Amino acid sequence: MNIAWGKRIRGVAAAAAMLVLGALSLPRAYGAIDKTYEQLKVLIDILDYIRENYVDEVKDKDLVYGAARGMVATLDPFSQFMDPDLHRDVKTDTEGQFGGLGIRLGARDEWLTIITPLPGTPAFRAGILPEDRIIKIEGESTKDLSLADAVKKLRGKPGSKVAITVARKAEKEGKDAWSTHEMSLVREIIVVQSVDSRMLENKTGYLKINEFTAHTAEDVVNALAKLKKDSASAVVLDLRNNPGGLLTAAVDVASFFIGDNKMIVYTQGRRPENKQEFRAGMKAPFGYVPMVVLINRGSASGSEIVAGALQDHKRAVVIGDRSFGKASVQSVIPLSDGSGLRLTVAHYFTPSGNMIQRDEKKGTGGIVPDIMISITPENEMKLMAQAEQIYKQGEDPKSAIDEKSRVKDEVLERALELLRAREVLGNLNTQEG
């Protein structure tokens, strides 16, 4: 065994032992510290035994990094240890452009789970759906694979291919059956278009936010101004398959519709400094507009913050399916050797105190719509396909699916019905007696 390493291990172990012995004479409050140092000695012993007895020579750094990954893996799917290369190369999804397949990933039941595919991307065109699981990448199982390692495997040079196996839960009552689908996707530079808008029937404006980026607030203001110019008297805000993005953008968007310094969202963690409130301004430029908000299983993070705030303040009716339930606060901590630690330090809560982060064991979290409308995976896939726009120079964009092959958007139809009913009820003549 390397003499310097051996001395270092024994020195740390001895120091830990001395701290343990010294703590025995201190108050009972130090009992937890005692156990911590005892357990730390176990880790040091393991490192020592591996270096001395393992069949192959192992680099010290690999052992330390492996221990760090294992430690963080016991926490939650969103905390991660990043080696220097990953820490340097990892890019946040809010940059608006990145290479890959165009999916947002989470983790459920130890499997990579699709939060949502992004419109117009390879994953979207392949028919990948929210809550699908990626069970293999290039033939290798992804069970227990960290999100960081999954991103590394899925991203690559634009134009290169990656083979994945997707599992999809079958729509059969009483059966936990899954179908598998082999796919070979070509990586692309993913450009996120933040906002889409258009006029619908009965003077209703349609505003879809695909993701919350640095430009979303400005894009939403411009879109709403155009809808107002086109005589829109009500708005459908579509947050389906919106995976989130920048918190500030989500808060700004909610503030366009909620004023009076009302709470939009707050964070709560173990440490007092992780309690933070985000409030609207005094005036809401579009606070008068009747609204319906659409969400589904692919609505996560920032979209859940907006929907939750509008729902809690009774500013809008929320319809669709229960949202994904991803709303935790991560701090990225640079470490001394260039590696990094992404650590969950708090959770987001709606103004009424509901935690957005889903707890599978308790069955809580996510935004539960005022009106539940569940769509079958088959129709959801068709709706995503027909939502993709084809652009030609000199022509208005049109759906990639011809009109005869399209399916009805039941959630959007219900939203329009609600807004029509509101208008009709508002025009009724009533009297006492």
C-alpha positions as CSV (number, residue, x, y, z in Angstrom):
1,M,0.0,0.0,0.0
2,N,1.2,3.5,-0.7
3,I,2.9,4.8,2.5
4,A,1.6,8.3,2.2
5,W,-2.0,7.1,1.6
6,G,-1.8,4.7,4.5
7,K,-0.6,7.4,6.8
8,R,-3.4,9.7,5.6
9,I,-6.0,7.0,6.2
10,R,-4.7,6.1,9.6
11,G,-4.4,9.8,10.5
12,V,-8.0,10.6,9.6
13,A,-9.2,7.4,11.3
14,A,-7.3,8.3,14.5
15,A,-8.6,11.9,14.4
16,A,-12.1,10.5,14.0
17,A,-11.6,8.1,16.9
18,M,-10.3,10.9,19.1
19,L,-13.3,13.0,18.2
20,V,-15.6,10.1,19.1
21,L,-13.8,9.5,22.4
22,G,-13.8,13.2,23.2
23,A,-17.5,13.5,22.5
24,L,-18.3,10.8,25.0
25,S,-17.7,13.3,27.8
26,L,-19.9,15.9,26.1
27,P,-23.7,16.3,26.4
28,R,-26.0,13.8,24.7
29,A,-26.6,16.3,21.9
30,Y,-23.3,15.2,20.4
31,G,-24.5,11.6,20.0
32,A,-25.3,12.1,16.3
33,I,-21.7,13.4,15.8
34,D,-20.3,10.3,17.4
35,K,-22.1,8.1,15.0
36,T,-21.2,10.2,12.0
37,Y,-17.5,9.8,12.7
38,E,-17.9,6.1,13.4
39,Q,-19.5,5.7,10.0
40,L,-16.9,7.8,8.4
41,K,-14.2,5.5,9.7
42,V,-16.1,2.6,8.0
43,L,-15.8,4.4,4.7
44,I,-12.1,5.0,5.3
45,D,-11.6,1.4,6.1
46,I,-13.3,0.3,2.9
47,L,-11.1,2.6,0.8
48,D,-8.1,1.2,2.6
49,Y,-9.1,-2.5,2.0
50,I,-9.9,-1.8,-1.7
51,R,-6.5,-0.2,-2.4
52,E,-4.7,-2.9,-0.5
53,N,-6.5,-6.1,-1.7
54,Y,-8.6,-5.5,-4.8
55,V,-7.5,-7.7,-7.8
56,D,-6.7,-4.6,-10.0
57,E,-5.0,-1.3,-9.1
58,V,-7.6,1.4,-8.6
59,K,-7.1,5.1,-8.9
60,D,-7.7,7.0,-5.7
61,K,-9.8,9.6,-7.5
62,D,-12.1,6.9,-8.9
63,L,-12.7,5.5,-5.5
64,V,-13.5,8.9,-4.0
65,Y,-15.8,9.9,-6.9
66,G,-17.6,6.5,-6.7
67,A,-18.2,7.1,-3.0
68,A,-19.5,10.6,-3.7
69,R,-21.9,9.3,-6.4
70,G,-23.2,6.6,-4.1
71,M,-23.7,9.1,-1.3
72,V,-25.7,11.5,-3.4
73,A,-27.7,8.7,-5.0
74,T,-29.3,7.9,-1.6
75,L,-31.0,11.4,-1.7
76,D,-33.3,12.0,-4.6
77,P,-33.2,11.8,-8.5
78,F,-32.4,15.5,-8.8
79,S,-29.3,15.7,-6.6
80,Q,-26.1,14.6,-8.3
81,F,-22.4,14.6,-8.0
82,M,-20.7,15.9,-11.2
83,D,-17.1,15.0,-12.1
84,P,-15.0,17.9,-13.4
85,D,-15.8,17.1,-17.1
86,L,-19.5,16.9,-16.5
87,H,-19.5,20.0,-14.2
88,R,-17.7,21.9,-16.9
89,D,-19.7,20.7,-19.9
90,V,-23.2,20.4,-18.4
91,K,-25.5,23.0,-19.8
92,T,-28.8,24.1,-18.3
93,D,-31.9,23.5,-20.3
94,T,-32.8,27.2,-20.1
95,E,-30.2,28.3,-22.6
96,G,-32.7,27.9,-25.4
97,Q,-30.4,25.7,-27.5
98,F,-28.7,22.4,-26.9
99,G,-27.8,19.2,-28.7
100,G,-29.8,16.0,-28.1
101,L,-33.2,14.3,-28.7
102,G,-35.5,17.0,-27.3
103,I,-36.7,15.4,-24.1
104,R,-37.0,16.4,-20.4
105,L,-36.1,13.5,-18.1
106,G,-37.1,12.7,-14.5
107,A,-36.9,9.5,-12.5
108,R,-39.6,7.3,-11.1
109,D,-39.4,3.8,-9.5
110,E,-35.6,3.7,-10.3
111,W,-36.3,4.2,-14.1
112,L,-35.7,7.2,-16.4
113,T,-39.1,8.7,-17.0
114,I,-40.0,11.2,-19.7
115,I,-41.4,14.4,-18.3
116,T,-42.2,15.6,-21.8
117,P,-40.8,15.6,-25.4
118,L,-40.3,19.1,-26.9
119,P,-42.3,20.0,-30.0
120,G,-40.6,19.6,-33.3
121,T,-37.7,17.5,-31.9
122,P,-36.6,13.9,-32.8
123,A,-38.3,12.6,-29.6
124,F,-41.5,14.4,-30.4
125,R,-41.5,13.1,-34.0
126,A,-40.9,9.6,-32.9
127,G,-44.0,9.6,-30.8
128,I,-42.4,9.5,-27.3
129,L,-45.0,10.4,-24.6
130,P,-44.9,11.9,-21.1
131,E,-44.4,9.1,-18.5
132,D,-42.8,6.8,-21.1
133,R,-39.7,5.1,-19.6
134,I,-36.3,4.8,-21.3
135,I,-35.3,1.3,-20.2
136,K,-32.3,0.9,-22.5
137,I,-29.7,3.2,-24.2
138,E,-27.6,1.5,-26.8
139,G,-28.8,-1.9,-25.5
140,E,-27.7,-1.2,-21.9
141,S,-30.2,-1.2,-19.1
142,T,-30.9,2.2,-17.5
143,K,-32.2,0.9,-14.2
144,D,-30.7,3.0,-11.4
145,L,-28.8,5.1,-14.0
146,S,-28.5,8.7,-12.7
147,L,-30.0,11.6,-14.6
148,A,-26.5,13.0,-15.2
149,D,-25.2,9.8,-16.7
150,A,-28.4,9.4,-18.8
151,V,-28.0,12.9,-20.2
152,K,-24.3,12.1,-21.1
153,K,-25.4,9.0,-23.0
154,L,-28.3,10.6,-24.8
155,R,-26.6,13.8,-25.9
156,G,-23.9,13.8,-28.6
157,K,-22.7,15.2,-31.9
158,P,-25.6,16.5,-34.1
159,G,-26.3,14.0,-36.8
160,S,-25.2,11.0,-34.8
161,K,-27.6,8.2,-33.9
162,V,-28.6,6.8,-30.5
163,A,-30.7,3.6,-30.0
164,I,-33.1,3.6,-27.1
165,T,-35.8,1.2,-25.8
166,V,-39.0,2.8,-24.6
167,A,-41.5,1.2,-22.2
168,R,-45.1,2.5,-22.2
169,K,-47.8,1.5,-19.7
170,A,-50.7,-0.2,-21.4
171,E,-54.2,1.2,-20.9
172,K,-55.7,-1.9,-19.4
173,E,-57.7,-1.7,-16.2
174,G,-56.4,-3.7,-13.4
175,K,-53.2,-4.7,-15.2
176,D,-49.7,-3.3,-14.8
177,A,-48.7,-4.2,-18.4
178,W,-46.0,-2.4,-20.4
179,S,-45.2,-2.5,-24.1
180,T,-41.7,-1.9,-25.4
181,H,-40.6,0.1,-28.5
182,E,-37.2,0.1,-30.1
183,M,-36.2,3.4,-31.6
184,S,-33.2,4.8,-33.4
185,L,-33.1,8.6,-33.1
186,V,-30.8,11.1,-34.8
187,R,-29.5,13.8,-32.5
188,E,-30.1,17.4,-33.5
189,I,-29.4,20.9,-32.2
190,I,-32.6,21.6,-30.2
191,V,-34.0,25.1,-30.5
192,V,-36.8,25.8,-28.1
193,Q,-39.5,28.1,-29.3
194,S,-40.9,29.6,-26.1
195,V,-44.4,30.8,-27.1
196,D,-47.1,30.1,-29.7
197,S,-50.3,32.1,-30.0
198,R,-53.4,32.4,-32.3
199,M,-57.0,33.4,-32.3
200,L,-59.7,30.7,-31.7
201,E,-63.4,31.0,-32.0
202,N,-65.7,33.4,-30.1
203,K,-62.9,36.0,-29.6
204,T,-60.8,33.7,-27.6
205,G,-57.0,33.9,-27.7
206,Y,-54.9,30.9,-27.4
207,L,-51.5,31.2,-25.7
208,K,-49.2,28.1,-25.5
209,I,-45.9,28.3,-23.5
210,N,-43.6,25.5,-24.4
211,E,-40.9,26.3,-21.9
212,F,-39.8,29.1,-19.6
213,T,-36.7,30.7,-20.9
214,A,-35.0,34.1,-20.6
215,H,-37.2,35.4,-23.4
216,T,-40.5,33.9,-22.3
217,A,-41.9,36.9,-20.4
218,E,-41.2,39.3,-23.3
219,D,-42.7,36.8,-25.8
220,V,-45.8,36.4,-23.7
221,V,-46.3,40.2,-23.4
222,N,-46.0,40.5,-27.2
223,A,-48.3,37.6,-27.8
224,L,-51.0,38.9,-25.4
225,A,-50.7,42.4,-27.0
226,K,-51.3,40.9,-30.4
227,L,-54.3,38.8,-29.2
228,K,-55.8,42.0,-27.6
229,K,-55.3,43.8,-30.9
230,D,-57.2,40.9,-32.6
231,S,-60.1,41.5,-30.2
232,A,-59.5,38.6,-27.8
233,S,-61.8,38.9,-24.8
234,A,-60.7,35.7,-23.1
235,V,-57.5,33.5,-23.1
236,V,-56.7,29.8,-23.0
237,L,-53.3,29.3,-21.5
238,D,-51.9,26.0,-22.6
239,L,-49.1,24.6,-20.3
240,R,-49.4,21.0,-21.5
241,N,-46.0,19.3,-21.9
242,N,-44.3,22.4,-20.6
243,P,-41.3,21.0,-18.5
244,G,-40.5,24.3,-16.8
245,G,-37.3,26.3,-17.0
246,L,-36.4,29.6,-15.4
247,L,-38.2,30.3,-12.1
248,T,-38.0,34.1,-12.8
249,A,-39.8,33.6,-16.1
250,A,-42.6,31.6,-14.5
251,V,-43.1,34.1,-11.8
252,D,-43.1,37.0,-14.3
253,V,-45.8,35.2,-16.4
254,A,-48.0,34.5,-13.4
255,S,-47.6,38.2,-12.4
256,F,-49.1,39.3,-15.7
257,F,-52.4,37.9,-14.5
258,I,-52.1,38.3,-10.7
259,G,-51.5,41.6,-8.9
260,D,-51.8,43.2,-5.5
261,N,-48.5,41.8,-4.3
262,K,-50.1,38.3,-4.0
263,M,-48.0,35.2,-3.4
264,I,-47.0,33.3,-6.6
265,V,-44.9,30.6,-5.0
266,Y,-42.6,30.0,-2.0
267,T,-39.7,27.7,-1.2
268,Q,-39.2,25.9,2.1
269,G,-36.2,23.8,3.2
270,R,-34.5,22.8,6.4
271,R,-32.4,25.9,6.7
272,P,-34.0,29.3,7.3
273,E,-32.2,30.9,4.3
274,N,-33.9,28.5,2.0
275,K,-37.3,30.0,2.8
276,Q,-38.1,32.5,0.0
277,E,-41.2,34.1,-1.2
278,F,-42.0,35.2,-4.8
279,R,-44.8,37.7,-5.1
280,A,-46.6,39.5,-7.9
281,G,-46.3,43.3,-8.5
282,M,-49.1,45.6,-7.4
283,K,-50.6,45.8,-10.9
284,A,-51.3,42.9,-13.3
285,P,-51.4,44.2,-16.9
286,F,-53.8,41.3,-17.9
287,G,-55.5,40.8,-14.6
288,Y,-58.9,41.4,-16.2
289,V,-58.8,38.7,-18.8
290,P,-61.0,35.6,-18.2
291,M,-58.8,32.5,-18.4
292,V,-58.7,28.7,-18.5
293,V,-55.4,26.9,-18.0
294,L,-54.6,23.5,-19.6
295,I,-52.2,21.1,-17.9
296,N,-51.3,17.4,-18.3
297,R,-48.8,14.7,-17.1
298,G,-46.0,16.6,-19.0
299,S,-46.5,19.9,-17.1
300,A,-43.7,20.3,-14.6
301,S,-41.8,22.8,-12.5
302,G,-42.4,26.3,-13.8
303,S,-45.7,25.4,-15.5
304,E,-46.9,23.9,-12.2
305,I,-45.9,27.1,-10.4
306,V,-48.0,29.2,-12.8
307,A,-51.0,26.9,-12.8
308,G,-50.9,26.5,-9.0
309,A,-50.8,30.3,-8.4
310,L,-53.6,31.0,-10.8
311,Q,-55.7,28.1,-9.3
312,D,-55.1,29.1,-5.6
313,H,-56.0,32.7,-6.3
314,K,-59.1,31.6,-8.2
315,R,-57.8,33.6,-11.1
316,A,-58.3,30.8,-13.6
317,V,-60.0,27.4,-14.0
318,V,-57.4,24.6,-14.4
319,I,-58.4,21.6,-16.5
320,G,-56.7,18.5,-17.9
321,D,-54.7,15.8,-16.1
322,R,-52.7,15.9,-12.9
323,S,-49.3,17.5,-13.5
324,F,-45.9,15.7,-13.2
325,G,-44.9,17.0,-9.7
326,K,-41.4,18.2,-10.2
327,A,-40.6,21.3,-8.1
328,S,-37.5,21.1,-6.0
329,V,-34.8,23.7,-5.6
330,Q,-31.2,22.7,-6.4
331,S,-28.0,24.6,-5.4
332,V,-24.9,23.9,-7.5
333,I,-21.8,23.9,-5.3
334,P,-18.4,23.9,-7.0
335,L,-15.9,21.7,-5.3
336,S,-12.1,22.2,-4.9
337,D,-11.0,19.9,-7.7
338,G,-13.4,21.2,-10.4
339,S,-16.1,18.7,-9.6
340,G,-19.5,19.9,-8.5
341,L,-22.5,19.0,-6.3
342,R,-26.1,19.7,-7.4
343,L,-28.1,19.4,-4.1
344,T,-31.8,19.7,-3.4
345,V,-32.1,22.2,-0.7
346,A,-35.8,23.1,-0.7
347,H,-39.2,22.4,-2.3
348,Y,-41.7,24.7,-4.0
349,F,-45.2,25.3,-2.5
350,T,-48.3,26.9,-4.0
351,P,-49.7,30.0,-2.2
352,S,-52.1,27.8,-0.2
353,G,-49.2,25.7,1.1
354,N,-49.5,22.6,-1.2
355,M,-46.1,21.1,-2.0
356,I,-45.7,20.7,-5.7
357,Q,-43.1,18.0,-5.6
358,R,-44.8,14.6,-6.0
359,D,-44.5,12.1,-3.2
360,E,-45.4,8.7,-4.7
361,K,-45.7,7.0,-1.2
362,K,-48.2,9.6,0.1
363,G,-49.9,10.2,-3.2
364,T,-49.4,13.9,-2.9
365,G,-47.9,16.6,-5.2
366,G,-48.5,17.9,-8.6
367,I,-51.3,20.3,-9.5
368,V,-54.7,18.6,-9.5
369,P,-57.0,20.3,-12.0
370,D,-60.4,21.7,-11.1
371,I,-61.8,19.6,-13.9
372,M,-60.1,16.3,-14.6
373,I,-59.9,15.1,-18.2
374,S,-57.6,12.2,-19.0
375,I,-56.5,11.5,-22.6
376,T,-55.5,8.0,-23.8
377,P,-51.8,7.7,-24.8
378,E,-52.8,7.0,-28.4
379,N,-54.8,10.3,-28.7
380,E,-52.1,12.2,-26.8
381,M,-49.6,11.0,-29.3
382,K,-51.8,12.1,-32.2
383,L,-52.4,15.5,-30.6
384,M,-48.7,16.0,-30.3
385,A,-48.2,15.1,-33.9
386,Q,-50.9,17.4,-35.2
387,A,-49.6,20.2,-33.1
388,E,-46.3,20.2,-35.0
389,Q,-46.3,23.0,-37.5
390,I,-45.0,22.9,-41.0
391,Y,-43.5,26.2,-42.3
392,K,-43.1,27.2,-45.9
393,Q,-41.8,30.5,-47.2
394,G,-44.7,32.8,-48.0
395,E,-47.3,30.6,-46.4
396,D,-49.0,30.5,-43.0
397,P,-47.9,27.5,-40.9
398,K,-50.1,24.5,-40.9
399,S,-50.4,21.2,-39.1
400,A,-48.2,18.3,-40.1
401,I,-51.3,16.1,-40.1
402,D,-54.0,16.6,-42.7
403,E,-57.4,17.7,-41.4
404,K,-59.2,14.3,-42.1
405,S,-56.7,12.4,-39.9
406,R,-56.8,14.8,-36.9
407,V,-58.4,13.9,-33.5
408,K,-60.4,16.2,-31.4
409,D,-58.6,18.1,-28.6
410,E,-61.0,17.3,-25.8
411,V,-59.3,19.4,-23.2
412,L,-59.2,22.5,-25.4
413,E,-62.8,21.9,-26.5
414,R,-63.8,21.8,-22.8
415,A,-61.9,25.1,-22.1
416,L,-63.8,26.8,-24.9
417,E,-67.1,25.5,-23.6
418,L,-66.3,26.9,-20.1
419,L,-65.5,30.3,-21.6
420,R,-68.7,30.3,-23.7
421,A,-70.8,29.3,-20.7
422,R,-69.2,32.1,-18.6
423,E,-70.2,34.7,-21.3
424,V,-73.7,33.3,-21.6
425,L,-74.3,33.2,-17.8
426,G,-72.9,36.8,-17.5
427,N,-75.6,38.0,-20.0
428,L,-78.5,36.4,-18.1
429,N,-81.2,38.7,-16.7
430,T,-81.8,38.0,-13.0
431,Q,-84.2,39.5,-10.5
432,E,-85.2,39.1,-6.9
433,G,-88.5,37.7,-5.9
